[in-house]
Amino acid sequence: VAQGFDVNFQPVRDLTTVVSAELRTHTPNPRAVDGAAVLAAVSATSARASQELVVLTNALHENRANVPKVNEIAEAAAGQDALLNLASSRADEAQRARITAVRAQDAAMASARTTGINIAREGTGTRSAQSDQDALAFSSVAGKRLDMLNNLVASSATDLQQQTTDDRGAALWRLIFLGGLALASMILI
């Protein structure tokens, strides 16, 4: 189920990345540039968190030592903190508050991640009720954080959409004003 979730949302994440990159390079409004940077960073964080959820939950469920899997887990976890720092540095106050709410899950996530990685390193390969319980516990913590990240992506996209809509409206009013000035100057001449 988790892998299907990750596969289904990957095209949306890819689109978000492309749109954010396009806006960052083509909009004259610094707030929209910051909004696009926040959107790109939280989207990338969500993708990494989703990958981590799938890989580590499977490792815990299998209760099997697997060094490549441990490396894959570490790679998925790496950079999430840096991406959230980047997003926070460019975020407005409302976005920063939502990022802080996600960060409130960091201690629980780090603990669950450490437990999971240790089991993935030293697992016996024997599935048990305990391995299922460990997988469920991690999945619960990681799933809650992933939901918060996905909500952060959605709200950041909405914020950016509102910002670009406001910019478009302001540009239209400037155009009307300048057109009115041009018309007035033509009448006076």
N, C-alpha and C positions, 0 to 999 in steps of 0.2 A: 504494500500500500504506500509506504513512504517513498519507495523508488518511483512509483507511478506519479506521486505528487510532485517529486522533483522534476521528472521528465515533462509533465504537463505545464509546469510553470517556467521552464527554461526559455521557451520562445518569448514569453512576456518579459523576462529579465533581459534577454538580448535586445528586444525592442526598446526597453527603458534605457539601456546603455547607449544605444545608437541615438535616440532622441536627446538624451542628456548631452552627449558629445556635440551634436548638431547645435543645440541651444547655447552651449558654452562658447562655441566659436562664432556664432552669428547674431547674438542679441547684444544690443548696446546697453542694456540695463544691468548694472552690477548686481542688483538683488536677484535678477533672473539667472545670472551666471552662477551666483552662490547657490540658488535653489537647484539648478541643474547639477552642480557639484555634489550637493547633499543627496539628491536623488540617485546619482550614479554610485556614490559611496555606500548608501544604505542598501541599494539593490545588490551590489557586489557582496556586502556583508550577509544579506539574506541568502544569496546563492551558496556562499561558503558554509553558512549555518545549516542549510538544507542538506548539503553534501555530508557534513559532519554527522547530522542526525541519522541519515541512512547508513553510513559506513559503520559508525560506532554502535548503533542499535543492532545491526547484523552481527558485528563482532561479539557483542555481549551475548546475544541470543545463541550463537554458535559455541561460545565459551572455548575458543580455540586460539592457541598461540599462532600469530601470523605477523611477522615483522613487516612485510610490505603493507599490510592493512594498518598497522600502527603508524607507519610513515604517511599513509594516505589520510589517516585521521589527523595527525599532526599538521599536515599540509592544509587540510580543510579548516582547521582551527586557527592556523597562523594567519595573521593579517586582519582578523575580524576586529581586534582591538584598535589597530592602526587605522582601519577604515572608519570605525566609529569616531575616533579622534579627529580624523579629517572632516567627517560630516559635522561633528560638533563645532569645529572651528569655523565652518562656513554657514552654520545654521542660524536662523532667527530664534528668538526666545521660545516660541511655541515648539519649534522643532527640537531645540535643545532640551526642553522639558521631556519630550517624548523619547529622546535618546537617553536621557538620564533614567527614565523608567525602564528602558531595555537594560541599561547598565546595572540596575538594581538586581538583575538576575545573574550577574557575572560570577559572584562567589559560589552560588549553587551550581552554576554551569561548570566552573573550574573544578569543583569537587567531584561532580559527576563524571567529568571528562577524565580526571586523574584516575578515578576508580575504574572507569571503562578501559583506559589505555593499559593499566596494570593487568586487568583480566585478559585483554587481547594479547599482551606480551606473554603471560604465564598460564593461559587457559589450558585445561586438560583435554578439551575437545569433546567432553562428555556433557551433553545438554542435560539440564536438570531444572527443577522448579526454581532453584536459586538463580540460574542463568537467565531464566525467563523473567524472574522478578527484577534482576539487575537491568535487563534490557528495558523492561517496562518503566522502571524508576528513571533511567536516563532519558528514555523517550518522552516521558512526561515533562521533565525539566527542560529538555531541549525543544520539545514541541511548543511549550508555553513561550519560550524565548523566540522561537521562529515565528509564532503567531504575532508576537509583539513587533518583530522586525518587518513582517509582511504588512502589518497595519501601518507601520512607520513609512514603508515604501508607498503605500496607497495614499497616506495623508500628505507625504512630500510631493507626490505626483499631482494631487489636487491643489496643493499650495502653488506649485509651479504653473499649473494650468490657469489658476486665478491670476497669478502675477502676469502671465503673458496676455491674458484677456484684458487686464487693466492697462497694460502697455499698449495694446492695440487700440483701446478706447482713447487713451491719452494721445496717441499718435493721430487718431482721427480728429480729435478736437484741435490739435495743433495745426493740422492740415486745413481745417475749416477756418481757423483764426487767420492763418497766413493767406489763405485764399481770399478771405474778407479784406485783409489789408491790401492785397494786390488789387482787388476790385475797387477799393476806396481810392487807392493811389491812381488807378487808371481813370476814375471819374474826376478826380481833382486835376489831372493833367489834361 
